[in-house]
Amino acid sequence: DLRQFVQWCDSEGIDQISELVGYDFERYEAKRAEELASTSLENQMGLLKRFIEFCEDIGAVDDDLHETVHVPKAPPSEQSRDERLAVEDATALLRHFRGDDERYGTKWHALLEVLWHTGCRLGGIRALDLADYDREFRVLEFRHRPNQGTPLKNKLNGERDVGILEEVGCVLDTYIDEHRFDRHDGHGRAPLLTTRSTQGRLSKNAVRGWCYQATQPCWYQPDPCPHDKQRRSCGWTSLQKASKCPSVRSPHAVRTGSITFHQNRGFDPKDTAERVNASLRTIEKHYDKASRREEMETRRRPQLDLLSLDED
């Protein structure tokens, strides 16, 4: 995570940690400010400051050098990312996959269904084993297995059972029966979602790549493409280049959209928090991204009758 700082030091001829002075951090911050959003700049400078504190602890730099590392504070309005997979886009994508015999139950379809329906994190979907899917009762069991390479963000507190709709279960059944590769990971576990490789379990980058591919609007809207491309000849449809399409969304953006969808549909906020493994406060601040009109139409308008002067 410090690679950008290391590269900058190389470009400036700084070869040793002991050569760093306060002015170097000011120059680095100014350079990165030209390239990063305020929230990313805050995170990177905060990490650098913690690293310099560590260097002080082991005697590699002078004491109190970390105090010269300025950590800019991003404005509250920018502390929560607004990017999300919009409900209308998710609905269009899922309806397309569900209605297309050729693509029904494919890896892209299965991944998108689970991400959208459960609101789980990238690490959560990677952690799912075939045995964690209860076909009979339509339940996904998220379990923390750090010693086997699949930790959950909130560790044991992240463990939960999440019920899924029958139609989502049918998609998973089709994926497992017709599209899933029979693979095991290095710990002998059979992942729910698998790759063709002998490694079996998806890497984080593979999950992102599948998600980028799954959220391309040209699945359901091939013409006109919002970026003046033709799907048959567009290089952005490949796994390696899918992230370059401006319309695609990351697993985090799908999670954000999913939580907003839960809230708009009237899902109890406490149940949403347990389902997606996040606190109510975190959901309100970072994930629930309803627009002002969405919030009014889906959450407040249904209650207008309660304000009527007629008691009945």
Secondary structure, DSSP 8 states (H G I E B T S, - for coil): --HHHHHHHHHTT---GGG--HHHHHHHHHHHHTTS-HHHHHHHHHHHHHHHHHHHHTTSS-TTGGGG-------GGGSS------HHHHHHHHHHHHH-TTTTT-HHHHHHHHHHHH---HHHHHH-BGGGEETTTTEEEE--BGGGTB--TTGGGG-EEEE--HHHHHHHHHIIIII------TTS--BSSB-SSTT-B--HHHHHHHHHHHT-GGGT--SS-TTS--TTT-GGGSTTTGGGSTT---HHHHHHHHHHHHHHTT--HHHHHHHHT--HHHIIIII----HHHHIIIIIGGGGGGG-SS--
